[in-house]
Amino acid sequence: MKGIIFTEFLELVETQFGLETVDRIIEKSDLPSEGIYTSVATYEFNEMVALITNLSEEVNLPAGDLIYAFGLYLFTSLSKAHPEVIQSYRSPIALLYSIEDHIHVHVKKLYPEAELPSFKILEKTDNSLSMIYASTRGLYRLAEGLIEKSFEHFNGKAKITYELLKEDGTEVKFDIVQNGQ
């Protein structure tokens, strides 16, 4: 997993829960990297699992809710770092529809060894989208946060529902309906 994800996650934890919490979860996690991350390096996914698990215990919030909150945070951070990726879209539906063919292509140019989830579009209209998220990591709540924040970015709102197609969250169907503007 790319280091930028770790650095952004720890920034979120520091912002929301304080530097002491960051230090405690790093200490509890017994990380091969010792919690020292650079944005360009790659780290084991198990380190992120350990950080999230220990944060969940530390702040007494479900891990899924923390992952979702990270998705909200990550969208804002990535949109500031790479505004050119989002600027070419006029709506959140168009942005989400282009994840595989444009956004992930751009990400792969920046981070060639990144393991990205796949999004298979099942149906699209002007104000709705149905797609299947698939990833061995099962971070569908991260995707949910990113999806929701994409609507906020365009000053819109949507009803986002999901159905776990596999119990471990590695395959999830998202149905997204944009609310009237």
N, C-alpha and C positions, 0 to 999 in steps of 0.2 A: 504494500500500500504506500502511495506517495507521501513523502514527508509533509507536504503542504497540508494534507488532511489532518495530520497530527498537530502541526503548529496552529492551524485554525481551531481545532477542537480545544486545545489547551488555552488559547486566547478566549474562547467562549467560556470555559470553566472559570478562568481568572475574572472575567468581566461579571459573570453571574454569581460566583460563589467565593471569589477571593483567591489570592496567591497561596495562602496557607492550604486551601483545599487542593490546589494543583500539586503542591509539594506532598501532601498526605497521600493522594491517589497514586502519584509516581512511586513513592516509597513502598506502598502496599502492593503495587503491581509487579515488583521484581522483574523489571524489564531488561532484556539483553542490551538495549540501547541506553539504559539508565535514564531514559526520559529526555535524552538530548537529541533533538530532531533538527534537521535542516530541510528546507522546503524542496530541495531537488533530489534528496536521497530516497531510497525505498526501504521500508520496514515491514516486518511481519504483521499480518492482520491480527494475529493473536495478541499483539501489544495493544491494539485498539480495543479488543474485547476486554482485556484486563483493565484498561483505563475506564471504560464505560461501566463495567461491573463494579469496580471499586468506587466510582463516582456515585452510582446508584445506591450503594450501601451507605456511603458517606452523607449524602443529602436526602436519603430516604425517598427517592423518586424512582418510578419504574424505568428500567433501561430503555424501553421503547419510547417513552416520553422524552428522555434525554436525547435519543437519536433523532427524533422528530424535531426537537428544538435546534439541534445542530444543523439539520437540513435548512431550517429557516435562516439561521446565521450564515451558513455556507453560501447560500444564493447571493446574499448581499455582498459578502466578501469577494466572491468570484466575479460578480457583475462589476465591482469596482476595479478589480485587477485586470479584467478582460472585457471592457465595455463594447468593444468592436463585435464581439460574438452576439450580443443581445440587440445592438442598435439596428441590425438589419431586419428585425421583426416588428410588426405592427400590432400583434396581439399575442396573448399568452398561449392560445390554442396553436397558432402558427409556430411559436417557439417550441412548444412541447412536441408538435408533430415532426419537427426537424431534429430531434435529439440524435437519432441514429445517423442521418445523412449529412448533418452539418456540425452540430455541437460536439459529438463524440469524435468526429474526424479532426476537428480543431484541437481537442484535448489530446488525441493521439500524436499530433504534430508536436505539441509541447512536452508530452510525457509518453514516449513511445511504448514503454513497458507497463503502462497503467492497465489494470484489469477493470474494465468498465462493465456495468450491467447492460443488458440489452432491453430494448423497448420495442415490442412488436405492436404496430397499430392494427387494431381490429376494425375500428369505425371512426370516421371523422365527419363532423358537420361544422358550420360556422361557429357554433357555440358549444360543441361537445366533442369529447374524445374518449374512446375506449381503447385501452392498451394493456399489454401484458409485460410486466417487469420480470426479468429473470436474472438472477445473480447467485453464485455459490455462497456469497456472503450474507444474503438475506437481510440487507439493509433497506427494506422497503419503506420503513418509517422515515429514513433519510430522504428517500425519493418523494415521499408524501410532503415533507417540509419544503423541499425544493419546488415541487409543483405548486403548493399553496403560495409560496413567496413569489413565484413567477406571475401569478395573478395580481398580487399586491404591487409588484413592480409596474404593471400596466394599469394601475388604479382600478382593478377589477376584483371581483370575488367569484368563487365557484363552490359548488357542492362537490366534494371529493369523497368518493367511497371506494373501498377496496374489498376484495375477496381473496383470501389465501387459497391458492390452488394447490399448494403444497404446505403442509402444516409447519414446516420449518421456515417459511417465509422466503424461500428461494424462488418461488414463482407466484406472482400476485397479479390479479386483474384489477386495474384502476378504471373507474368510470368517473368522468369529470364533466360537469355541466356548469357552464359559465352563467352566473346570475345576470339578470337584465341590468343594463347600464343606465 
